[in-house]
Amino acid sequence: MATIANGQFGLTIVDIGDPERPREVGHLPLAGYARDVAVVGEHAFVVAWRPPSISTGNHADLFAVDISRPDAPRLIDRWPLGPNPSGVGLATDGRTVYALAGTDGVRAFEIRPDGRLTDAGRFEGAGDLAELHFENGRLYAVTRAEGVVVLRRRGP
């Protein structure tokens, strides 16, 4: 199965068992434009950008989705990520999801066994971020001005 952040169409799950004939098996509409997805076990974590409104500007949200039944994905949690996201992205180490959060920098969320999320803090050193990557026990951010930086977590 492939789990796809599918823009205005939300989350799409595709059976790629036969690579010559991929077949959509499930779909979940989400508020905003699904931009990035990370899968841990039977849960997908999707970040979606909401276009600006007159009163609130643009925002992003992090969605937790149960994909144990690919034909019937189910929304189980949602967290607002903050205003004015300069980038929209996710990274995970399998226990924690890290999400770009606009002016709130980078937010960390512990993944509970049921797939719901718990706030696990923010990261220092976040500037104008474009992407996140988790590798070798460290969270790296790609910035527009400074290149690649290592981020350090602050408490919740």
N, C-alpha and C positions, 0 to 999 in steps of 0.2 A: 504494500500500500504506500502511496505517496500522499502526504498531507501538505496542502498548498494554501498559502495566504493569497487569496484571489481578488485583491482590490475591492471594488464596490460589490462583489458577489460574496464576500465573506470568506469562510473556510470551506475548502473543497477537498474531498477525499477521493483518490483515484486508485483503482485496482490496476497495477502495472505487472501483474503475473504474466501476461502475454505482452511483451514490450511493443509488438507490432499493432496491438489493438488495446490501448489503454481505455479504461471504462470508468466513468464517474459513478461512484457508488453512494456517496453521501455529500451533504451540503448543509451548512449552517449560516444563515444571514447574520451579520454583525453590524452594529452601529459604526459607521465610518468606512474607511478604506483599509482592508487588511493588508499590511505591508510586510510582516515578517512572522515566521512561525518556528517554534522549537517543540520537538516531541520528546517526552520522557515517559516510557512505558505506554500506558493506555490513556495518556493525557496530552493534549496539545495546548500550547500557550501561544496566543496570537496577540500581536500589537497592531492596533488599528488607529489611524489618524482621522480625526474629525475635522472637516473644513471649518474655517472661521465663521463665526456669527457676529452680529453687531455687538452683542452684549458680552460675549465671552472670549472672542478670539479663537484661535485653533487650539485643539487639545489632542491628546492621545489616551487610549485606554488599553489595559492589559486584560485579556480574556483567558480564562481557564476552561477547557472543553474536554468532556469525557468522550473519548473516541473508541471505547471498548466495543461498541457496535458501530463499525464504520458506516453502515447504512443509516444510522440515526444519531449523529453527533449531538451532544447535549451540553448546553452552557451550564457551568457549575459555579463560576466566580467571575467577578469583574472588579478591576481597580482603576481609578483615574490616575493618570501618570503626570499630569501637570500641564500648564499652559505653554504655548509657543515652542513646540518641539522643533529643534533645528535638524534633528535626524530622528528616524524611527527605527528601532532595532532591538534585538534580543540576543542573549547568550545564556547558556546553562552549563552547569557542571553535573547535572543529573539530580541534585538535591536542592538547588537554588536556581531561580530564574532572575536574570539581570536585565533591566529594561531602561532604555533611554527615556528620560522623563522631562524633557523641555527645560524650563528654568529650575526645576528641582534636581537637575543633574542625572545621576543614575540611581535607580531604586533597585533594591534586592528584595526578593520574596522567597521564603522557604516554601518548598512544596510539601504539603501534608499528604499522608497516605491516600486520602480520598480525592486528591487533586486540587483541593482548595489551597489558597495561598495565604501566608502570614507575613506581614511587614517585617523585614529583617534589616532595615537600615538603608543608608545612602552612602555614596562614595565621594571622597574628596578628589580634587584635581580635575573635576569635570568642567570643561569649557564648552566650546562650540563643537559638540560631538557629532560624528556622522555614522559610526559603526562600533559594535562591541564584539569582542572575541574572548573566549575563555580557553586558556591553554596552559598546561603544566602547573595548575594550581593558582594561576594569576588571571586577573581580569584586565584586558587591554582595551583601550579605546583609541579609535582613529579620530583625530581632531582635524578640523579644517586649517588651523593655523600652526599647530606644533607637531604634526605627524602622529606617531604612535606614543601613547603614554600608558603607564601602569597606574591603576586606580586602587586606592586604599579605602576600606569600609569604615564608616562611622556607625555608631549604634542606631537603633530604630528611633 
